[in-house]
């Protein structure tokens, strides 16, 4: 997008060049030198900057030296040992939530001793197995999770069987305590994480997850016994210890959550893994999309851990097979079956029979492109929201290129037939546009109008008792209600707009920069569904004259349509249909 001299930049242009002032001040310094006051380090300077990330914005914080020194050899009762083991789960769940090892696992001071050896080995092995899954690249390091180990081993070389044997011995030692299940839970999680890493489609996973949930529930039903205020167990966790570890990023002190919240986090993690196992046995792409959108738009409490989002992507596509049993062609087969209620082979035979082009039809290109885009689109549903929006914006041009290829194929068919396949590609592109954050509800209305028009063209040619027909019927009602609500919100908010048209146009160009990339100029066919500031301005001026009754009518229509969805067939949603209706 070229710079527009007519659009004024925010902040004005009253700036002064201070380069010479800083050069004069640093004239006597050597390259790379720093001037620091006594007791103030470079890490302190870095910590004083806030980057908008609550996990790392620490500010200047001094170490608290008033606490008693930690004695790793102090004798502990079985109850105190069990309390420490329970609290170690808090460290693990906070690391799963996106904090660093230094802030969570390494604040457990027994990590550097031989006391509580079984619990520590189990804790480290769970982190090691989770680390291996997270390191596959499905989620983003330093954004979704933190991989930095600070050169501290996580029991990588110790076999799982050996650790389970050590944990069994610890269980026998703790038989006098009512909290024996915490070590059993640790062992159960180790086996579960190892199985998910090596055999993500194993039929034993449901049993393992249910066992872990049963052990967790038995723990939460017992009232925990807190150690005395002067107990040495209280000193086992030092939240300030990470400040003395060398780290490449500033770290602030965090407080571990209470035990009830920790168990809720762990329960959310295990319940999410049950959903992943259900998805692993689901071959329909639309069902994956429904489940992905539900966890993205209406996430259950404690369900979007980076580990869960990574293992979900690994289950769907491991780099070789889809769902560990289908070839890549399965993705294209399902696309045509679920959207057009025809097989991909029938589609290709129809193209070949009617083809009149000078060269063979580009069926191989279509299959490869659709496979790559559909797999990437499914996986992106388990990205973090910012990455998901960025992916959607970047994929719009790829969908347009595929749309152009389909249009070119249709021009070489004799006789000319309905272009249902072209419409489905356009529908996918329009659905992606809806996920790119829009600043005008009016634009949502325009995109939905095109999407509804596509559905109206597809439905008459389908069998009325097929899942593809039910899915389109469900989408027709849902998108109609969404369009009515969007139109209502636009009619209300446009009257509150206070920016000048010049400023609004600047916001428009920045927000929709994905629509003005130069790549579109290399394609003759203009993209459909792109925003137009002129049309938006005209609609804004027109809707400012609408009365309040218009808005109320739109809300009433949306409520009526959504009420009908409660009893409508849900198409390909499967077991996620109830969640969607809720």
Secondary structure, 3 states (H helix, E strand, C coil): CCCCCCCCCCCCCCCCCCHHHHHHHCCCCCCCCCCCCCCCCHHHHHHCCCCCCCCCCCCCCCCCCCCCCCCCCCCCCHHHHHHHHHHHHHHHHHHHCCCCCCCCHHHEHHHHCCCCHHHHHHHHHHHHHHHHHHCCCCCCECCCECCCCCCCCCCCCCCHHHHHHHHHHHHHHCCCCCCCHHHHHHHHHHHHHHHHHHCCCCCCHHHHHHHHHHHHHHHHCCCCCCCCCCCHHHHCECCCHHHHCCCCCCCCCCCCCCHHHHHHHHHHHHHHHHHHHHHHCCCCHHHHHHHHHHHHHCCCCCCCCHHHHHHHHHHHECCCCECCCECCHHHHHHHHHHHCCCCHHHHHHHHHHHECCCCCCCHHHHHHHHHHHHHHHHHHCCCCHHHHHHHHHHHHHHHHHHHHHHHHHHHCECCCCCCHHHHHHHHHHHHHHHHCCCCCHHHHHHHHHHHHHHHHHHHCCCCCCCHHHHHHHHHHHHHHHHHHHHHHHHHHHHHHCCCCHHHHHHHHHHHCHHHHCHHHHHCCCCCCCCCCHHHHHHHHHHHCCCCHHHHHHHHHHHHHHHHHHCCCCCCCCHHHHHHHHC
